Amino acid sequence: MLRVALSGLAQVIFADRPAVGVLVLAATAVVAPWSAVGALAGALAGAAVGRRRGVDPASWRAGLTSYNPVIVGISWGGVLARHDRPATLFALALCAVLALDDPMRRLFARLGTPPLSAAAAVTVWASAWTFEALGDDLWRHPGLLPIGEFGVALAIVLVAIGTLWTAPRAAVFTALVTAAAIAVWHWVLMRPGLGPVGLWAFTIPPAAFGVAAVFLGGSRIGLVMGAAAAVVATLVWMTWVASGLADIVAPVLAPFVLGTTLVLWAVVRRFGVGAFDPVVGRAATIIRDAQRRATPAVVLTGAGVSTASGIPDYVSGAWLDSTRPAADYAYDRYLTSRACREAYWAACERFRQHARAAAPNAAHHSIAALERAGWIDAVVTQNVDGLHHAAGSRTVIELHGNIGRVHCLGCGTSRPWPTVEAWSTADVLCEHCACFLKPAVVAFGEDLRYDAWAAAEQAVSRCGALVVVGTQLAVSSAMTLVATARRRGVPVIFVNTGPVQTTIGPDDVFLNARAEYALPALALRLDGALGSGGATPA
């Protein structure tokens, strides 16, 4: 329980290490000891209630249920320091913020954004209004700065250590953004000192660091959006003060919440809710690490990649004549029966026309963009629709062939499709060896082409990560490639809307999402490598 409470304290600076929680508690204590007491009480209350509510274990261990109670506890520090009767209302404030947590999550879920500290801000406002009604002041604090200005400097150092420990690049970026804001305040606006603490401490840093370190962590686009969040939050804060609204209700953390929410909402509208999914972040980290080792990832795709383009699975039977037994479409029947050959050509023609009318979707474009950016080395696909090529992917290994071509079963030469009249009126034979021509897709019972299989095995044998998208791994060839990656100790990233027929290892990642939503989000986290069709709905 204590570890979870400390993780909740760490969440104040968007971290989840208990040790960082100790740093946050110490930083609070050297500035306002009773605020530290309130923060610890809030953290313990959030941990206890979260455990009883049956919150997702990972979220509970990360201290997310303690985040808002900690902020309320810090805000009530002055009341606790006065040791008077209103301090007994602190328990009610904690109950209120915990009760608001679920409604706020549901409200912000409609926007596709995290609730941040909205519950805490509402609770603090309610607390301030209650004290005003009682003729008192929530913010009157007799216990500030017990060791003077040195305490402020020490608190800044402790928080800086915590942020550097959590996300070094984002921490340096946040420091630069904050310093720039202070410089503008002092030198451009010609205002004295560092400026209001509410601006440079509670508005700009959480907006910049939260986006750059957590929601879009590890990417250059995260730094851009972090700067945008800081600017928007600053504008909200300045408008709040200039309009006189601050005389009615203190900004508290509202400018941070509003500014960050607006930026994240814009990201969601463009790239979908997966853009700041922590699982997507983990997947991006795996691919980034593989690329740094000069062993880029390989993508293995199945029918789920093309679903958004309106193409069902080729082997689903959607293209077959329902009046004929499925066995008539097997490879051995193609070799022995003229009627079966004609039925096979007709089924493939229906699929070919559908594939020709289809366009690559966001998943195809994102994969092509990741390849252009160097994050992935090759695409191995079970699909035969040619949409990876159409999206611009360069190294595409088609395990099951391509519906847009035909090949000779004797010499293996490939050529464009003949006319409908040619295959529907007689067998189409190779002009070189007189063997049967056949649509260049693997039939039931037909072996994979050796060159395609060898290329796929070679690609997987040198990759640093394997990304398996839109397939349940029901086909033995795909399962064999995953097994090859596992023997090498390579992490596997699964993107699918249902279970896969293999065990998810401790170093693997499973994204339960449609490919056209998950892959643009993944591309965004990998430094914004996006194709022309990368947009997805929220």
N, C-alpha and C positions, 0 to 999 in steps of 0.2 A: 504493500500500500504506500509506504514512504517513497519508494522508487517512482511509483506512478505520480505521486504528488510533486516530486522534484521534476519529473518530466513535464508536468503541467506548468510549473514555474518557468521551465526552459521555453515553453511555447510562447511566452511573452515576447521572445526575440526569435520566434519561428525555428526553434530547435526542439529536440526531444531527448537529449542526453541528460540523465540525472545530474551529472557533474556540472553541466551548464546551468541547470536549475539552481545549484548551490551558488554559482557565480551571480545569478540574477538576484537571489535572496540576499547575498552579501552586499551587492550594489545598492539594493533598496535599503538595507539596514544602515549603511553609512550615511545615507541622506535622511531617512525617516524611519527610525527603528520600529515604531508602531505600525507603519505601513507594511513593514516586513512581517510583523506578527499577523496582520490581516491577510497578507498574501499567502502565508503558510496555512492559515486557517481555511482560506478559500480553496487552496490546492487540495487539502485533505478532504474537505467537504465534496468537492467535485469528483475526486477519486472514489470516495465511498458511494456516492449516489450513482455514478456511472457504472460501477460494478454491480450494483443492485438492479439497475435498469436493464442489464443484459446488453450493454453497448458492444459493438464489434470489438473483439479482444485486441486487435491491433491498434485501433483508435484509442481504446482505453489505456493500453500500455504506453502509448505515445503521449498521454496526458491531455488529450483534446477536450475531455469533459471537465478539466480543471482550468482551462484557459480563461474563460469568462469570469468564474469565481475569483481567480487570482487578481484580475484587474479591479473587480469590485472591492476586494480586500485592500488593495493598495489605495484606492480612493477613500476608503473609510479610515485611513490611518490617523487623520487628525481627530476624528471622533473618539477612536480608541485611546488616543494619547491624553484626552481630556478626562477620562475616567468618570464621566458623569452618566446620568441615567439614560440618555439617548443611545449610549453605546450598546444597550441591550437590544436595540433594533437591528444590529448588525446581522443577527441570525436570520431575521426576516428578509434582509437584503440578499443574503446568500440563497435563501429559499426562492426568492423572486427570480434571481438570475438563472438558477437551475431550472425553474419552471419555464422560463422563456426560451431555453436552449432549443428544444424541439420545434416550437412554432417558428422560430427564426430560421432554423435549418430548412423547414418546409417552404417558407417564404422565399428565401434566396435560391432554393432549388429550382424554383420556377424560372429564375434568370439563368440557371446553370452555373452559379457562382457560389463560393463558400461564404458562410455568414460572417466570418471574421469575428470582430468584437461587438457586433450589433447588439447582442443581448446585454452585454456589460454596459454599453453606452445608454441604453434605455433605462436600465436599472439605476445607474448613477444619476441620470436626470431625475428619475422619480425620487431618489433619495434626496437630492438637492432641493426639489420642490417641497418635499415633506418637511425638511429642516427649516426652509423659509416660512412655511405655514406655522411652524412652532416658534418662530422668532429666533431661529438659530442659523448657523452657517456651516454647511458640510465641510467647507474648505478651510475653516479656521484650524490651524495646525500648530500647537505649542511645542512640538518635539522635533522641529526640522533642524538639520545640519548640526548634529551633536559634536562633530569635530571640525566645524567650519567649512570654508570653501575647499579645503583639502578633501573633504568627503565627496564633493561633487566631482572633482578630478578623479578620485579613486573609483567612483561609480562608473564614470565614463570608461576608464581603463578596463574595469571588470566586464562591462558589457561588450567592449571592443574585443576582449579576449574570447568571450563566448561566441560572438559573430564570426570571428576569424576561425575559430575551431569548427564552426558549423559549415561555413561556405566562404573560404578565403577570398575568392575573386569577387563575390557579391558584397562581402564586407568592405573591401577596399573601394569598390564602386560606390557603395552607400556613403562611405566617409567622404569621398570626393563630391558627391551630389550635395551632401549636407554642408560641406565647406563652401561650395559654390553658392548655396542659398544664403549662408551667413555673409559671404562677401557681397552679394547683391544687396542684402539688407543694410550693411554697414557703408559700403562704398558707392553704390548706385542710388539707393533710396535715401542715403545720408541719415540713417537712423543710428542712434547710439547703441553701443554694446553688441551682444550676439543676437539680439532679437528675442522675441517671446519664446519661452521654453516649449509652450504648446505647439509652436511651429517647427522649430529645429530639432526637438526631441521626440514629440509624440505624433507628428504628422508626416514629415518628410522621410525620416529613417525607416519606420515600419512599412510605408508604402513602397519605397525603393527596394528594401531588403527582402520584404515578403515576396514580391513578384520575382526579383532577380535570383533569389536563393531557393525558393520553395515552389511557387506555382509554375514558373518557367525556368527552373534552376538548371544550370550547366550550359545554357545556350546564349549565344549573342543576342538573339531576339528577346531573351529574358532581361538583358541589360537595357535594351531599347524600351521595352514595355515597363520596366522598373522606373526608368527616368520619366516616362509618360505618366505613370501613376503618381510619382512625386510631384510633378508639375500640376496635374489635375487636383491632387489633394491640397496643394498650396493655394490654388485658385479658390477652392471651396473654403479653405480657412480664411483667406483674405475677404471673400465675399461675406462670410459669416460675421466677421468682425465689423467690416465697413457698413453692413446693413443694420447694425444695431441688434442683431439677433443674439449676439453674445451677452447683451444685457438681460436677456430673458432666460437663456439657457446656455451654459458653457459649452464650447465646442467638444470638449473631452476628446474622444477618439473618432468622432463622427466624420471629420474631413478625411482622415485616413481610410475609414470604411467606405465612404462615398467615392473618393478618388480611385481607390483600388478596385472597387466593384465596377465602376464605369469602364475602366481599362480591361478588366477581366471579362466583362460582358461583351465588349467589342471583340475580344479574342474568341470567345465562345461563338459569337455570330459568324465569324469568318472560318473558324477551324473546328468547331464542335466542342462539347464538354470534355472530351478526352485530352484537350490541350494541356491541362494542368493536373491530369490524373497522375497520382504518384506512381502507379504501375507503369504508365507510359514513360515517366521519368526514369524508372529503373531499367526499362528496355533501352532507352536512349543511352544510358550510362554503359550498358553492356556493349552496344554497338560502337560507342565512342572509344571504349577501352580496346576493342578488337582492332579498330582502325589505327590507334596509336601503336599497336604492336605490329603494324604493317600486315595484318591478316584481316582484311575487311570481311564483313558478313556476307553470307549467301542467303537468298530468299527462295523458299520452296512454296509454290502457290498451288491451290486447288480451286475447285468450282466456286467457292465462296468469294473469290476475288472478282468474278465476273457476274455475280448475281445482280448487282446494282445496274449492270448494263443490259439486263433483261435476258440473260442466257442461262437456262437451267443446266444442270450437270449433263454432259454428253452421254454418259453411260446410264442416265436415269431411265432411259426408254422413251423420253418425250418425242423423239424423232422417228421412232420405229412404227411400222404398220401394226396396229393392235390386233389385226386379224391373223397375223402370222406368229408362230411360236418364236420366242426369243432365240432359240437354238439356231434358227435359220440365219442369224446374223453372225454366227461364230466363224472363225477363220477357216476351219476345216470345211465348212459348208460352202464358203466362198470359192474354195479350190475345186469343189466337186459338182456344184449345181449352178447351172446358168440362171435359173429362176432366183436363187439366193443371191447371186451376184447382182442381178438387176434390182432386187429389193435393197441390197446394201447400198448401191449407188443412189437409189432414190432417197433413202434415209439420210445419207451424207449430204445430198443436194439440199434437202430441207434445212439441215443444220447450217450448211455453207451460206445459204441465202440469209438466214437469220443472223449469222455472225457478220456478214458483209454489211448489214444494215445497222449493226450495233456500234456504239462509240465507247472508247475507253472511259472508265469512271475515275473518281478521285483516287482510288487505290492504285490503279495502273499508273496514273500520273505521278503519284507520290513515290512509287517504287522507281520509276524512271529518273525522277529528280534525285533520289538518294544515290542512284548509280552515278549520275553525272557529278554529284558532289564528292564521290569517292568513298561513301560510307558502305556501299555494298559492291561486291565484285562480279556477281552473276545472278541471274534469275533462272531457277530450275522450275519448270511448270508442268503440271499434269494436264493443263488446259490445251485445247487445240484451236481456239478461236482466233489466235493471232493478235489479241488486243495489247499484249505487252509490246510487241513490235510497233503497233499503231501509236502507242503512247510515247515511244521514243527510247525504250530500253534497247541497249546495244548488244549485250551478251545474254541471249535468251536460249536456254537449253530446253527443247520441247520433248519431254519424255514420251509422250503419246502421239507425237506428230503434229501436223498442221492441216486443218480442214481446207485451206486454200490451195493445196497442191495435191498432185497424184504422183505415185512412184511405181516403178516396175518391180515386180516380185522376183525377177530374175537378176538383172544387172544393177538394180537399185537406183537407176537414174530418176531424177525428179523433173516434173514439167507442170505447166498450168493445166487447169481442168479442160477436158474436151467438151464439146457441145452436148446438150441433152439428147439430141438425135443420135449422136455417136454411141453413147453408152446404153441408151434405151432400146436400140434396135439390134445391137450385136455386141459381142465381147470386144473390149478395147484392148489391143495388143501393142506391145512395145515394137517400134520399128527397127530396133537394134537386135533384140534377141527373141522376139515373138512370144515372150511370156506375158501373162496377164498384167495390165495396169490396175491399180487400186487406189482409192482415196488414201492420202498419206496420213491416216490416223490408225492407231492400233485397234484391231478388232478383238472381240472376246476370244481368248485362247491364243492370240498371236504374241510372239516374243517382241520385247522392245528392240529398237534398232541399237546395234552394238555401239555405234559412234556416239549416240545420244547418252546411253547409259554410262559409257566410259567418261564422257565429259562431265556428267553430273557427279560421279564418284570423285573425279579429280578436283572439282570445285569444292565439294564438301570436305575433302581430305586436307585442304589448305586454308579453310575459312577459320575466322576467330569467333564467329557466332553464327547460328543458324536461325533464321526467322521463318517459321512455318505459318502460312496464312491461308485461311479458308479451306481447310481440309481436316477430316477426322482421322486421316492416316489409315483408312480402310484398305488401301492398295499396298501390296507388299513392297513394291519398289520404293514408295515414299517412306515406309517404315524402315526399310533397309538404310536409306540415307540418314534418317534420324539416328539409327543405331551406330552408323559410322561416326557421326558427330559425337555421340556419347562416349564411344570408345576412346576418343581423343580428349575427352574432358571438356568439350566445347559447350558453353551454355546454349540453351534453346529457348527462343521466344515464340510462344504460341499465340496466334490471333485467330479466334474462332468464336462462334456464337453457341457452340455446344461442346460436349466433352470430346476429347481425343483418345484414341486407342493406344495410349502409352502412359507411363507414369510421369508425373511432373516432378522433376528433381529439385533439390534444395537451391541449386544455382539457376534454375529456369525461371521464366516469367510467363504467366498466362493472362492474356488480355481477353476478357469475355466481351467482345464487341465486334460489330460488323467491320469488315476490312475497309470500306469506304469512309468510315468514321475514324477508326484507330490509326490508319497509316498516315493521313494528313497531320494528325496530332503528333505522331512520332517524328515525321519529317520536320515539323515546326520546332520540336525540341532539339533536333539535330541541326541547330543553327539556321532554321528557316529554309531548309532545302525543299522547295515546293514547286510542283509542276503547274501548268496552266489550268488544270482541272482540279486543283487541290481543295477547293472550298467544300465544306460539308455543312449541313444544317445543324442547329443546336440540338 
